């Protein structure tokens, strides 16, 4: 069953994607595949809460790519490749109790320093062991 348009009350909302432009660092940044719901009667576009969350992640990752940072999926992949929980990553690398959850959901962009640290841990043998030892973590 399709949702009725809350604006006109006559049409049904159909999923669609658009290209939208956002301001990032004083420059326009185009992001493709922004999800919307378009009314079949009046043509207005609405964004559901679920679409908003997905779009937030797409925009955050577009900003990351523009800045040369790891994307949310790349952060998650590095963390999982090294068998690190989000809580452990926040504790060992910093950024606050929920930092990695927010990085991976696109709510917060990591700093260049955090990005560099993640790349270091992923590419330099022994870097993660050093960080774990500094925090008193038991090595596997």
N, C-alpha and C positions, 0 to 999 in steps of 0.2 A: 504494500500500500504506500503510495507516494504522499509526501507531506504537502499540505496546502500552503500556499504562499501567505505569509503573515501580513504582507503589505497590501495586496489587492483582494485576498480571500477567494480568488477565482481559479487561479492556475495552480499547477503542481510544481514542486521544486525538482529540477533535474540536475544531476551532477555535471559539472563542466570544469575545464581548466583554462586558465588565462595566463598571459605574460603580464607581470606587473613591474613597475619601476619603483625602487626604494632609494632613499638617500643614504649613502654610506661614505663616511669620511669626506663629506662635502662634494661627493660625486654621485651621479646616478648609477644605480646598479640594477640591471634587469634580471628578474628571476622568472624562469619558466615553470610551468606545471603548478601554478598556484590554484588550489582547489576552491571552487565556489559552488553554490546551488543557484541555478537560474530558473526564474519563474516562466512557465510555458505560456502564460497569458500576458503579463505586463513586461517581461524581460528583465526585471530587476534582479540583481545578484545579491545573495545573502551568503554568509559564511557560518556554518555550524561550529559548535565547540570542538568537535573532532577535526573538522577541516582546519580550524584555527591552529590547533596543536601541530598538525602536519605542516601547515604553511610556515609556522614559526621556525620549525626545524629546517625547512628548505631555505628560508631567508638567512638564518644563522649560518648554514653551511655555505651559502653563496658569499656571505661576508667573509667567512673564513678563507675560502678559496681566493677571494680578491686580496686578502692580506697575507696569503702564503702560509696559512695555518692548517693544521690537521682538521678534517671534517669530524663530525660527531661519530660517524661509523668508524673512521680510522682510529679515533680515541678508544672506542669500545673494543675494536679489534686488538689494539696493542695491549690494553688492560687484560683482556681475556687470554691472549696468547701467552701472557706471563702469569696467568692464574692469580690475578689480583682482583679482589672485590672492590666495589665502589668505595666502601668504608675504608679499606686498607689504602687505596690510592689517595683518598683525601687525607688520611693520617700521615702517610709517608711522604707525599709530594706537596701537601698544603692545599690551600684554597678554601678551607672550611668543610664542615661536616657533610654537607650534601653537594659539594662542588662537582664531583664526577657525574652524579645523577643529572645535575643541571647542564653540564657540558654536553652530555649524551642526548638530552631532550631538546637542546637548542635554546634553553632559557638564558644561558650565560656563555659568552665567548671566553675561551681560555686566554691568558696573557701570552705574550711571546716567550717569556721565561718558562712558563708551564709547558708550552708547546715544545720548546727546546729540550726540557727535561724528559718529556715523554719520548721524543725522538732519540735522545741519548740512551735511555733505558732500553729502547727497542733495538738499538744498533751496536752498543758497546758492551761486549761480554763483561760480566762482573759488576756493571753499574747498579743493577737492581739488588744484587747481594750486598753491595756497599750501603745502599740506602736502607735496606732491611736491617742490617747490623747496626747502623746508626740509631735506629728506632727500637733496638732490642728485640726485633722479631726473630722468631726461630726460623732458620733456613731449612728449606725442604731437603 
